[in-house]
Amino acid sequence: MEQPKISIIVPVYNVEQYLCQCIESILSQNYSDFELLLINDGSKDNSGKICDKYASIDCRIKVFHKKNGGVSSARNIGLQYACGDYVTFVDGDDMLMEDDMLFQLYHLYLSDIKYEIIEFPGLYFAGNKEKEYLNRIQCNLELSKPVSIFNYWFTNPRFEVWGHLFKRSLLQGICFDEMLTVGEDVVFLMEALQRCKSYLVVKEGCYYYRYRDTSVMHKKMAVDYNLFILQIIIRKNKIEDHTIFFNLFYRIIMPQILVEKLSKKTYLGYAAVLDEVSLYDILYSDSPFKVKCVLFLLKFVGFKMMDSILNLIKK
């Protein structure tokens, strides 16, 4: 088999009920120049046998059996052995919606290997009921500056790696943090976005995300993701450019201060993040003047006082 154009990485763990549907949705694509990497992460059901069965009838499928180590370790195995120009991730209980999805994406956007990350729509569904589209747009959006990419990402957040095609060369040296049980996708995306110089959001294609009460994403809903993301960024130095970080902080914190009643825990969390940067960094960044003023006041007078001042102004 010649080097494929697209590597599809599927971590598999105890999803025998859905795995055939997932694999069939990939094999039924009328674009065939891909490899499918099935990473069996120590499944205790028949998922591993299902993987082997499909590999025996289609040479594009590679199966890796490993001890259970979590979805991050499974995806890292996939990245280690991926050969395609582009990489995408599909969870073992999800599906690709349209048979011509890969064909459209490749021939419209991937053939000249111009874009480093391509984001395509996703759709939550439960049983036979469609729930909601993620970032369904009317026309394509092309971004090339890091600030623009991050601003778009925070305005239209996608905290999952699925629904993206990554240029494999962009991911060299990037892996999923196997120590994290929540937010591993966010950390991975942060590193990829920081390197990215050509990001494209497209209207074609659709990823079916199966919404289950036992899904990892369902358990994550209780997490304050805005605060969590900022903590990840500052503590792991995922954004070296302070201007990008300050602009993102402003975009996140201001709507919450103006509209929502923040808990003491949330205040303390944001304050701890801001304590990690200096006034010098704020004042001498390239952020807009209003961003500098707000961050300076937050750091100088504190979140509670800032909240009180804004409430007085609103009255």
Secondary structure, DSSP 8 states (H G I E B T S, - for coil): ----SEEEEEEESS-HHHHHHHHHHHHT-S---EEEEEEEES-SSSHHHHHHHHHTT-TTEEEEEE----HHHHHHHHHHH--SSEEEE--TT-EE--TTHHHHHIIIIITT---SEEE--EEEEETTEEEEEES--SS-EEE-SHHHHHHHHHHS---SSTTEEEEGGGGTT----TT-SSSHHHHHHHHHHHH-S-EEE-SS--EEEE--TTSHHHHHTTS-HHHHHHHHHHHTT----HHHHHHHHHHHHHHHHHHS---HHHHHHHHHHHHTS-HHHHHTSSS-HHHHHHHHHHHHH-HHHHHHHHHHHH-
